[in-house]
Amino acid sequence: MKKIGYVLSGGGARGFAHLGVIKYLEELSIKPSAISGTSAGSIVGALYAAGKSSEEIFNLTKTGNFFGWDSLAWRRKGIFKMDSLRNLVKEIVPSDDFKSLKIPFYATATDLNNGTDVTFSEGVLSEAVVASCSIPVIFDTVHIGDRILVDGGLMNNFPVEPLINTCDIIIGSYVNKIEKGIGNNSSMEMVNFLDRCFHLAISRTVYAKVSHCNIFIESPLHAYNMYNIKAASEIFEIGYQTAKKSNDEFEKLLSVLN
């Protein structure tokens, strides 16, 4: 039987689109053998690997707690803590260990000391997921062993590498498509400006890896910034409809799988 891998990018609130994509895959009865994710993609990936459906994950994460904004604490390396996310992962996976997941899962974070990305597939699940999501300055750093870790998207916002030699088919979901035109239908407030600059800087690295995917889904979310939690339902639907537009590709994939 062919092994299918999902790779899920970072993107903050735009990560709700991953759930829309997965919902469509669920309707086609396509199931992953492994999942690799970073930042928002690591949250979705971890909870899906734990056995939750796309709808269940959406209902669990559609509030502000998705990013831990409720845990304000002026700290040395970050304004916000991620206790709400830690608690959510521990609630879903009481053992808080990768080995308890139903699907192999890889969470990518950035090692500040070494300036490299690091992938976790064993050990304490909640710490790996929180590390993968910890945007520098905004969230506190995470210490695992001798590593000081922050958001995985800094070094690898499309972590396809763990799946290349382990899966026969790779489906990628990327939620940071950059449309031409500086306005992109959204205001260029500072948060949007910085968001766009960051993804412009890393886009070449991301697109260089698209060739590893059998199907690459790039949801058009330029109108939503990474903190647009209130638009969760809209973002979810865009992900679903974007996946649906790739129906012909999925039909070919199903013919191969069957």
C-alpha positions as a Markdown table, in Angstrom:
| # | Residue | x | y | z |
|---|---|---|---|---|
| 1 | Met | 0.0 | 0.0 | 0.0 |
| 2 | Lys | 1.3 | 3.4 | -0.9 |
| 3 | Lys | 2.1 | 5.8 | 1.9 |
| 4 | Ile | 0.7 | 9.3 | 1.8 |
| 5 | Gly | 2.3 | 12.3 | 3.5 |
| 6 | Tyr | 0.8 | 15.7 | 4.4 |
| 7 | Val | 3.1 | 18.7 | 4.7 |
| 8 | Leu | 1.5 | 21.7 | 6.3 |
| 9 | Ser | 3.1 | 25.2 | 6.3 |
| 10 | Gly | 3.1 | 27.9 | 8.9 |
| 11 | Gly | 1.0 | 31.0 | 8.5 |
| 12 | Gly | -0.7 | 31.9 | 11.7 |
| 13 | Ala | -4.5 | 32.1 | 11.5 |
| 14 | Arg | -4.3 | 31.2 | 7.8 |
| 15 | Gly | -3.5 | 27.7 | 9.1 |
| 16 | Phe | -7.3 | 27.2 | 9.4 |
| 17 | Ala | -7.1 | 26.6 | 5.6 |
| 18 | His | -5.2 | 23.4 | 6.3 |
| 19 | Leu | -8.3 | 22.1 | 8.1 |
| 20 | Gly | -10.4 | 23.0 | 5.0 |
| 21 | Val | -8.0 | 21.1 | 2.8 |
| 22 | Ile | -8.0 | 18.1 | 5.2 |
| 23 | Lys | -11.9 | 18.1 | 5.3 |
| 24 | Tyr | -11.9 | 17.7 | 1.6 |
| 25 | Leu | -9.4 | 14.9 | 1.8 |
| 26 | Glu | -11.5 | 13.2 | 4.5 |
| 27 | Glu | -14.5 | 13.3 | 2.1 |
| 28 | Leu | -12.4 | 11.5 | -0.5 |
| 29 | Ser | -11.3 | 9.0 | 2.1 |
| 30 | Ile | -7.7 | 9.9 | 1.6 |
| 31 | Lys | -5.7 | 9.3 | 4.8 |
| 32 | Pro | -2.1 | 10.2 | 5.6 |
| 33 | Ser | 0.5 | 7.7 | 6.7 |
| 34 | Ala | 2.6 | 10.6 | 8.1 |
| 35 | Ile | 2.3 | 14.4 | 8.7 |
| 36 | Ser | 5.0 | 17.1 | 8.8 |
| 37 | Gly | 4.1 | 20.6 | 9.9 |
| 38 | Thr | 5.6 | 23.8 | 11.2 |
| 39 | Ser | 4.1 | 26.6 | 13.2 |
| 40 | Ala | 0.3 | 26.6 | 12.6 |
| 41 | Gly | 0.8 | 23.5 | 10.5 |
| 42 | Ser | 2.3 | 21.8 | 13.5 |
| 43 | Ile | -0.8 | 22.5 | 15.6 |
| 44 | Val | -3.1 | 21.1 | 12.9 |
| 45 | Gly | -0.8 | 18.2 | 12.3 |
| 46 | Ala | -0.4 | 17.2 | 15.9 |
| 47 | Leu | -4.1 | 17.2 | 16.6 |
| 48 | Tyr | -4.9 | 15.3 | 13.4 |
| 49 | Ala | -2.2 | 12.8 | 14.2 |
| 50 | Ala | -3.8 | 12.3 | 17.6 |
| 51 | Gly | -7.1 | 11.2 | 15.9 |
| 52 | Lys | -9.1 | 14.4 | 15.8 |
| 53 | Ser | -11.1 | 15.2 | 12.6 |
| 54 | Ser | -10.8 | 18.5 | 10.8 |
| 55 | Glu | -14.1 | 19.7 | 12.2 |
| 56 | Glu | -13.1 | 18.8 | 15.7 |
| 57 | Ile | -9.8 | 20.6 | 15.4 |
| 58 | Phe | -11.5 | 23.6 | 14.0 |
| 59 | Asn | -13.9 | 23.8 | 17.0 |
| 60 | Leu | -11.0 | 23.4 | 19.4 |
| 61 | Thr | -8.9 | 26.1 | 17.9 |
| 62 | Lys | -11.2 | 28.8 | 16.5 |
| 63 | Thr | -10.9 | 31.0 | 19.5 |
| 64 | Gly | -8.1 | 33.3 | 20.4 |
| 65 | Asn | -6.6 | 30.5 | 22.5 |
| 66 | Phe | -5.3 | 29.1 | 19.2 |
| 67 | Phe | -2.3 | 31.4 | 19.7 |
| 68 | Gly | -2.3 | 31.8 | 23.4 |
| 69 | Trp | -3.3 | 35.4 | 23.3 |
| 70 | Asp | -5.0 | 34.9 | 26.6 |
| 71 | Ser | -1.7 | 34.3 | 28.4 |
| 72 | Leu | -0.2 | 37.8 | 28.6 |
| 73 | Ala | 3.0 | 37.9 | 30.6 |
| 74 | Trp | 5.9 | 40.3 | 30.2 |
| 75 | Arg | 8.9 | 38.1 | 30.0 |
| 76 | Arg | 12.5 | 38.5 | 28.9 |
| 77 | Lys | 12.2 | 36.9 | 25.5 |
| 78 | Gly | 8.5 | 37.2 | 24.7 |
| 79 | Ile | 5.4 | 39.1 | 25.5 |
| 80 | Phe | 3.1 | 36.1 | 25.5 |
| 81 | Lys | 3.2 | 32.6 | 26.9 |
| 82 | Met | 1.8 | 29.6 | 25.1 |
| 83 | Asp | 0.2 | 27.8 | 28.1 |
| 84 | Ser | -3.2 | 27.5 | 26.5 |
| 85 | Leu | -1.6 | 25.6 | 23.5 |
| 86 | Arg | 0.4 | 23.4 | 25.9 |
| 87 | Asn | -2.8 | 22.6 | 27.8 |
| 88 | Leu | -4.7 | 21.8 | 24.7 |
| 89 | Val | -2.1 | 19.4 | 23.4 |
| 90 | Lys | -2.0 | 17.7 | 26.8 |
| 91 | Glu | -5.7 | 17.5 | 27.0 |
| 92 | Ile | -5.9 | 15.7 | 23.6 |
| 93 | Val | -2.8 | 13.5 | 24.2 |
| 94 | Pro | -2.7 | 12.9 | 28.0 |
| 95 | Ser | 0.7 | 11.1 | 27.8 |
| 96 | Asp | 2.1 | 14.1 | 26.0 |
| 97 | Asp | 4.4 | 11.9 | 23.9 |
| 98 | Phe | 4.8 | 11.5 | 20.2 |
| 99 | Lys | 4.6 | 7.7 | 20.5 |
| 100 | Ser | 1.0 | 8.0 | 21.6 |
| 101 | Leu | -0.1 | 9.6 | 18.3 |
| 102 | Lys | -2.0 | 7.5 | 15.8 |
| 103 | Ile | -0.1 | 8.8 | 12.8 |
| 104 | Pro | 3.6 | 9.5 | 12.7 |
| 105 | Phe | 4.1 | 13.3 | 13.1 |
| 106 | Tyr | 7.1 | 15.6 | 12.5 |
| 107 | Ala | 7.2 | 19.1 | 14.1 |
| 108 | Thr | 9.7 | 21.6 | 12.8 |
| 109 | Ala | 11.2 | 24.4 | 14.9 |
| 110 | Thr | 14.1 | 26.8 | 14.6 |
| 111 | Asp | 17.3 | 26.4 | 16.7 |
| 112 | Leu | 18.4 | 29.9 | 17.6 |
| 113 | Asn | 21.9 | 28.9 | 18.7 |
| 114 | Asn | 22.8 | 26.9 | 15.6 |
| 115 | Gly | 20.7 | 28.9 | 13.1 |
| 116 | Thr | 19.1 | 25.7 | 11.7 |
| 117 | Asp | 15.8 | 24.0 | 11.6 |
| 118 | Val | 15.2 | 21.0 | 13.8 |
| 119 | Thr | 12.6 | 18.4 | 13.4 |
| 120 | Phe | 11.0 | 16.5 | 16.4 |
| 121 | Ser | 9.3 | 13.1 | 16.0 |
| 122 | Glu | 9.8 | 11.8 | 19.5 |
| 123 | Gly | 9.7 | 13.1 | 23.1 |
| 124 | Val | 7.4 | 15.6 | 24.7 |
| 125 | Leu | 4.8 | 16.5 | 22.2 |
| 126 | Ser | 3.5 | 19.7 | 23.7 |
| 127 | Glu | 6.9 | 21.3 | 24.0 |
| 128 | Ala | 7.8 | 20.5 | 20.4 |
| 129 | Val | 4.5 | 21.9 | 19.1 |
| 130 | Val | 4.8 | 25.1 | 21.2 |
| 131 | Ala | 8.4 | 25.5 | 20.0 |
| 132 | Ser | 7.3 | 25.2 | 16.4 |
| 133 | Cys | 4.8 | 28.0 | 16.9 |
| 134 | Ser | 6.8 | 30.5 | 19.1 |
| 135 | Ile | 7.1 | 33.6 | 16.9 |
| 136 | Pro | 10.2 | 35.5 | 18.2 |
| 137 | Val | 9.6 | 38.4 | 20.5 |
| 138 | Ile | 5.9 | 37.8 | 20.5 |
| 139 | Phe | 6.1 | 34.4 | 22.3 |
| 140 | Asp | 8.6 | 33.1 | 24.8 |
| 141 | Thr | 11.4 | 30.8 | 23.6 |
| 142 | Val | 11.2 | 27.1 | 24.3 |
| 143 | His | 14.1 | 25.1 | 25.8 |
| 144 | Ile | 14.4 | 21.5 | 24.8 |
| 145 | Gly | 17.7 | 19.9 | 25.9 |
| 146 | Asp | 20.4 | 22.5 | 25.1 |
| 147 | Arg | 18.4 | 24.0 | 22.3 |
| 148 | Ile | 16.7 | 27.4 | 22.4 |
| 149 | Leu | 13.8 | 27.1 | 20.0 |
| 150 | Val | 11.4 | 29.5 | 18.2 |
| 151 | Asp | 9.0 | 29.3 | 15.3 |
| 152 | Gly | 10.0 | 26.7 | 12.7 |
| 153 | Gly | 8.8 | 28.9 | 9.8 |
| 154 | Leu | 11.9 | 31.1 | 10.2 |
| 155 | Met | 14.1 | 28.5 | 8.7 |
| 156 | Asn | 11.7 | 26.0 | 7.1 |
| 157 | Asn | 8.1 | 27.1 | 6.4 |
| 158 | Phe | 7.4 | 24.1 | 4.2 |
| 159 | Pro | 9.0 | 21.1 | 6.0 |
| 160 | Val | 8.6 | 18.4 | 3.3 |
| 161 | Glu | 12.0 | 16.8 | 4.1 |
| 162 | Pro | 10.9 | 14.2 | 6.7 |
| 163 | Leu | 8.4 | 12.8 | 4.1 |
| 164 | Ile | 10.6 | 12.6 | 1.0 |
| 165 | Asn | 12.1 | 9.2 | 1.8 |
| 166 | Thr | 9.2 | 7.8 | 3.9 |
| 167 | Cys | 6.1 | 8.5 | 1.7 |
| 168 | Asp | 5.3 | 7.5 | -1.9 |
| 169 | Ile | 2.8 | 10.4 | -2.3 |
| 170 | Ile | 3.1 | 13.9 | -0.8 |
| 171 | Ile | 0.2 | 16.4 | -0.6 |
| 172 | Gly | 1.3 | 19.9 | 0.4 |
| 173 | Ser | -0.8 | 22.7 | 1.8 |
| 174 | Tyr | 0.7 | 26.2 | 1.7 |
| 175 | Val | -1.3 | 29.1 | 3.1 |
| 176 | Asn | 1.0 | 32.1 | 2.3 |
| 177 | Lys | 0.4 | 32.7 | -1.4 |
| 178 | Ile | 1.7 | 36.1 | -2.4 |
| 179 | Glu | -0.5 | 37.9 | -4.9 |
| 180 | Lys | 0.9 | 40.8 | -7.0 |
| 181 | Gly | -0.1 | 44.3 | -6.0 |
| 182 | Ile | 1.1 | 45.8 | -2.7 |
| 183 | Gly | -2.4 | 46.2 | -1.3 |
| 184 | Asn | -3.5 | 42.6 | -1.9 |
| 185 | Asn | -7.0 | 43.7 | -0.9 |
| 186 | Ser | -5.9 | 44.3 | 2.7 |
| 187 | Ser | -4.6 | 47.3 | 4.5 |
| 188 | Met | -0.8 | 47.7 | 4.8 |
| 189 | Glu | -0.8 | 48.2 | 8.5 |
| 190 | Met | 2.4 | 47.3 | 10.2 |
| 191 | Val | 1.4 | 43.7 | 10.9 |
| 192 | Asn | 0.4 | 43.1 | 7.3 |
| 193 | Phe | 3.5 | 44.9 | 6.1 |
| 194 | Leu | 5.8 | 42.7 | 8.2 |
| 195 | Asp | 3.9 | 39.6 | 7.3 |
| 196 | Arg | 4.2 | 40.3 | 3.6 |
| 197 | Cys | 7.9 | 41.1 | 3.9 |
| 198 | Phe | 8.7 | 37.9 | 5.8 |
| 199 | His | 6.9 | 35.7 | 3.2 |
| 200 | Leu | 8.5 | 37.4 | 0.3 |
| 201 | Ala | 11.9 | 36.7 | 1.9 |
| 202 | Ile | 11.2 | 33.0 | 2.3 |
| 203 | Ser | 9.1 | 32.3 | -0.8 |
| 204 | Arg | 11.9 | 31.3 | -3.1 |
| 205 | Thr | 13.0 | 28.6 | -0.6 |
| 206 | Val | 9.5 | 27.3 | -0.2 |
| 207 | Tyr | 8.7 | 27.1 | -3.9 |
| 208 | Ala | 12.0 | 25.3 | -4.6 |
| 209 | Lys | 10.5 | 22.4 | -2.7 |
| 210 | Val | 7.1 | 22.2 | -4.4 |
| 211 | Ser | 8.5 | 19.7 | -6.9 |
| 212 | His | 8.5 | 17.1 | -4.1 |
| 213 | Cys | 4.7 | 17.3 | -3.9 |
| 214 | Asn | 2.4 | 15.2 | -6.0 |
| 215 | Ile | -0.3 | 17.6 | -5.3 |
| 216 | Phe | 0.4 | 21.2 | -4.0 |
| 217 | Ile | -2.5 | 23.2 | -2.7 |
| 218 | Glu | -1.9 | 27.0 | -2.3 |
| 219 | Ser | -4.9 | 28.7 | -0.8 |
| 220 | Pro | -5.4 | 32.4 | -1.8 |
| 221 | Leu | -5.4 | 34.1 | 1.6 |
| 222 | His | -3.8 | 37.4 | 0.8 |
| 223 | Ala | -6.7 | 39.3 | 2.3 |
| 224 | Tyr | -6.1 | 37.7 | 5.8 |
| 225 | Asn | -3.2 | 38.4 | 8.0 |
| 226 | Met | -1.7 | 35.8 | 10.3 |
| 227 | Tyr | -3.7 | 37.1 | 13.4 |
| 228 | Asn | -7.1 | 37.0 | 11.7 |
| 229 | Ile | -8.7 | 34.6 | 14.1 |
| 230 | Lys | -12.1 | 36.1 | 13.7 |
| 231 | Ala | -12.1 | 35.1 | 10.1 |
| 232 | Ala | -11.4 | 31.4 | 10.9 |
| 233 | Ser | -14.6 | 30.1 | 9.2 |
| 234 | Glu | -13.9 | 32.1 | 6.0 |
| 235 | Ile | -10.3 | 30.8 | 5.9 |
| 236 | Phe | -11.4 | 27.2 | 6.5 |
| 237 | Glu | -13.9 | 27.5 | 3.6 |
| 238 | Ile | -11.2 | 28.9 | 1.3 |
| 239 | Gly | -9.0 | 26.0 | 2.1 |
| 240 | Tyr | -11.8 | 23.6 | 1.4 |
| 241 | Gln | -12.8 | 25.2 | -1.9 |
| 242 | Thr | -9.1 | 25.5 | -3.1 |
| 243 | Ala | -8.6 | 21.7 | -2.4 |
| 244 | Lys | -11.8 | 21.0 | -4.3 |
| 245 | Lys | -10.5 | 22.8 | -7.4 |
| 246 | Ser | -7.8 | 20.2 | -7.5 |
| 247 | Asn | -10.4 | 17.4 | -7.8 |
| 248 | Asp | -9.0 | 16.1 | -11.1 |
| 249 | Glu | -5.6 | 15.6 | -9.5 |
| 250 | Phe | -7.2 | 13.8 | -6.6 |
| 251 | Glu | -9.2 | 11.6 | -8.9 |
| 252 | Lys | -6.0 | 10.5 | -10.6 |
| 253 | Leu | -4.4 | 9.9 | -7.2 |
| 254 | Leu | -7.4 | 7.8 | -6.1 |
| 255 | Ser | -7.1 | 5.7 | -9.3 |
| 256 | Val | -3.5 | 5.0 | -8.4 |
| 257 | Leu | -4.3 | 4.2 | -4.8 |
| 258 | Asn | -7.2 | 1.8 | -5.8 |
